[in-house]
């Protein structure tokens, strides 16, 4: 099958030089990219190794080191050029072996499924207190120190189910997770419980980054599953004085040096102009980081593999960057952009995949009007693959520090309805990624790379 | 939240009558439909009952009778009008308790995961024979009676991975399943093994309908998992004389009477014109018929529930039809259409959901140019929900017999990449349906119903 595809590409390049329209040439090349990835794609197999042989790989962990070594080896095994790592200073936080939470009401003990939020301090033994439930910071402020002092605050605002875009629903709920502990501590709370950020009503707690405000005492923070958050809320209606007990053994160590991993296919005409594709290699420390963002990592590598296998000539240098530390600091993205700036590497465009390995739908762009208009003119090339939702919007956390007046940044848009069912939980595992959906995303990115290089501004 | 939505609708209807554009009114009503279904939808809970309390429900089975009773009770519980059943004569085939297949090579026995194809005859004890592998009927013809006589034919053509539309890939491979046994029997084969129709390389066999050609001897037919079909193929390369043994205990009984289930919201101005929404209540006898087509059933019911809950007035009568026997005969669809013809019930439009409860993407229409153009003009109303792929194409098996010069038929298009991973296998279970994806499909159908009634031809 591979042979067949390569012959097809040879044919099309010959035809392309003999009067075929640009649209026909582009259509044929894009079709060859999808065929190559669907027939010979290696991203699914690569994801299996990353998820099953390495697994969760939080920045600073030995598993993240393993993932960096795996990434470098893999890029070298594909024969990419200039494969190297770029040092990045990253935080080193560990969950530890203890984390639990339960409440007692009417003499009965109810266990809740919890997981420490990333960055939380640990406890010196169990903490117990009454629970005060709020939906947002405004309610907390109204309650004030009188009602909050000495208590554990339950932040129980669900993601808004009415928003079609689950990312927007996530954005509307995640300040509880990121800043809830510090907000609660301002009023004297001793701990924070945060409803897991998912639409699913289930028993899996979802972790994620949280940050302490300077000058505010640090209190421990747990994510609680949506089912148990709802149960606790009901229990509080009946028994407002129930006692919640929590314990967690997180620790923050000194920063450590890890790395971004970089590989290239050098450009034929403009080798000093770069197009970047990437995702982040680190994940949270539960689950396997399959959708977040193993998918983006293996898709980005597949882009280079497919373009190389098909022999599509690129004028510019195509770089894959496996960023480290997106989840709790973005030091990989920041370091990469700082080095680009320092060494004056002209970055023409960057594409990130970090919204899950689901059926792709299109791209969001951050760019100027000229770039946006050209981008929109390509929609019909993507329509046969149903990936032609081309919109303005946020690109990706890792590539965002590259933003300047000339670069165009793109984020792959996959179907997002299921993403938060898995996100940052022990459900984000290889088995929940579909091979074809993953491959279609990779082919979609590779097709945009081809167009950016061949037809760009 | 429900109260809020109802107030919103009251407000919008007031505004609609005071100079709002049709587009604004339609947008607001469609938004209210999505909000109602996402906030208060009952389809997911209904699907749980259908899948978990009843489960698989092949036509002719006691479970299909239970599903018919469940459907009628549910439509009545929602207060729909004219709830009734419509008798349908359906086949009654049973798998029986025995089904297995294995091969022996080099003195070692290898078990293969198999399941009888629906409609297959059983064996009178084990059948053993050499295996001849083909990819299609042309290869079979070339081999001829000399090579096929007395053997078991392995039809091992995979679904084409290069087709973006998985339904097209299914269509390109399923004549092996439907007609393979009779084609093989023409050359004297004693049994047929058919590669399961799925893109997934796994160990789950997928059943589905097969039909014997008149005048050709009936030989038993098994679906074999894709992994085991591939393993058997490799084994044949090494040992072309290996022996395969199969046994199955299927039986075909006399036809029995079951029923379509029908409920209505009567129209206010044109009650004798009907808009139908529906799916099929029967499923194959393994798994739970969750995507195929429990999803279509509960979505269709949800359409009426949401429209009634919101108080959206419809000029025409909206009917939900829970069709029986789509999987092995389509007698439900044929009987429904015959009765519509006999009683002269004017059917204005029909919408079917029978492609899985995945994220919806749009609709296919079978209709005349006027209908198609109007339909296309509504695309931008659906764009905020990313369900605006409005195309010509096949609507649905159950509603297709209604086709005439005036009716417009629609099929919901969900994302199809994962559908055949589950389809007709024991993986088609409730747990593999996502609540939001299911609900978005229901809201999309309800929105089209509103537009057809309010703005149609």
Contacts between the chains, C-beta under 8 A, distances in Angstrom:
chain1	res1	chain2	res2	distance
A	34	B	162	7.5
A	34	B	164	7.1
A	35	B	162	5.0
A	38	B	161	4.8
A	38	B	162	5.4
A	39	B	161	6.0
A	39	B	162	6.2
A	161	B	38	4.8
A	161	B	39	6.0
A	161	B	436	7.5
A	162	B	34	7.5
A	162	B	35	5.0
A	162	B	38	5.4
A	162	B	39	6.2
A	164	B	34	7.0
A	164	B	384	6.7
A	164	B	385	5.4
A	164	B	386	7.1
A	164	B	440	7.5
A	166	B	436	7.6
A	199	B	435	7.5
A	199	B	436	6.0
A	200	B	435	7.4
A	359	B	359	7.4
A	359	B	415	4.9
A	359	B	417	5.2
A	361	B	386	6.5
A	384	B	164	6.7
A	385	B	164	5.5
A	386	B	164	7.2
A	386	B	361	6.5
A	386	B	389	6.5
A	389	B	386	6.5
A	415	B	359	4.9
A	415	B	415	6.1
A	417	B	359	5.2
A	417	B	434	6.1
A	417	B	436	4.7
A	417	B	437	5.0
A	417	B	440	7.0
A	418	B	434	5.2
A	418	B	436	7.8
A	418	B	437	7.1
A	421	B	434	7.0
A	434	B	417	6.1
A	434	B	418	5.2
A	434	B	421	7.0
A	435	B	199	7.5
A	435	B	200	7.5
A	436	B	161	7.5
A	436	B	166	7.6
A	436	B	199	6.0
A	436	B	417	4.7
A	436	B	418	7.8
A	437	B	417	5.0
A	437	B	418	7.1
A	440	B	164	7.6
A	440	B	417	7.0
